[in-house]
Amino acid sequence: MKLRDLITDEERWEIEPSDLRALLDHRDEAPFLLIDCRESDEHADWRIGGDILMPLSNFPSEVATHLDNETLPLIVYCHHGIRSLQATQYLRVQGHAKTFSLRGGIDAWDRNTQR
């Protein structure tokens, strides 16, 4: 599967940690926004990097502030992938069809992508 296909398949709701690693390594070929929907204290302690903090506790306001006319695909993550699926659902309802949750969250990212 081509990198661009990973973030344009609207039937897909989640993306694997290994796929996110490939996307981050080749972000110029397939640009996207990475969104952390955890709370600020969680973000300060542990994050993927190159992301936008948009806590789920204040998500509608954060979306209005950060994603008003955004057309890039969005990848959302949290700790275990539950809040990011909620955020993904919200964003898709708001018209961001190319939004995906990181399967297993940053916990799975840490277990599966360390080099």
N, C-alpha and C positions, 0 to 999 in steps of 0.2 A: 504494500500500500504506500502510495506517495505521501509525503508529509502534509501537503496541502489537503489531501483527502481526509486526514485525521481530524481536521478542524472545520470541515465543511459538510460532513455527513450529519444532517439534521435528525436522522433516525437514531443516531448514537447519543446517549445521555452522559456516558462516562468515558474517561480516557485513562489508560493504564500509566503507572509511573514511568515505565520504560519509554512509552510514547512521548510523554511530556519531556523526558530527558532529551530525546531526539529532536523534538520541537525547539527546546531551548538552545541546543547546540547549533541549530540551523534557523534561528529566528528570522534572519534576513530573507530566507526563501519562503517562509510561511508565517508572516507576522500575526501576532495575537496579543491580547492583554491577559495577564495573570493576576487574579484577584484572590486575596486572602480574606475570608469572611469570618475569621476568628476575632476575638476581642483583642484590644491593643496590648494587654499584658502577655497574651499568648504569642502575638506577633513579635514583640520585643525579645522574647526568649528564644524563638526558633522559627525560622522562615526559609523559604526557598530562595528568595532574592529576585529582584526585578519585578516585584509585585506591587499591587495597590491594596492598601488596607481598607476594607469596607465591612466593618463588623455587622453581623447578621442582626444584632440587637437594634440597629439603626439603619437597616438596609434600604428602605424606600428613600430616605433622605440622602444616603450615600450614593445611590443609583442616580438620583436627580443631580447631584453635585458632580459626579465623576463620569457618567456615561450618557449625558444628555443626547448627543447625536452620534454616538459611537457606532461604527460599522465593522470594526475588526471582530474576529471571533474572540470569545471570552472563555477562559478556563478558570474555574473557581475551585479553591481548596479550603479545607478546614483541618481538624485534627484527625478524624477517622472517616470522613466522607459523608456524614449524615447532614450536617448544616449546609455543606456545599451542594448537596442534592436539592435541599430546600431553596437555596439561593438560585440554583440553576432553573428550577421550576418557576420561581418568581420572575427571573429575567426573561425566560421564554414567553411567559404570559405578557410581559411588557413589550414584546416585539423583538427581543434579541434571540432569534432562532438558532444562531450558531454559538450556543453556550453549552459548556461541558463541565462536569464535575470530575475532579481527580479521584479515581477509585481508591478507597482506603485512606485518603487524605495524606497529610504530611507524615503520618506514622508509616504508611506503606511506602511513601517516597523515600524515607530514611532507610527502611529495611531493604528496598529493592534497587536503589540507584547509587549507593556508595561505591566509589571507585577505589 
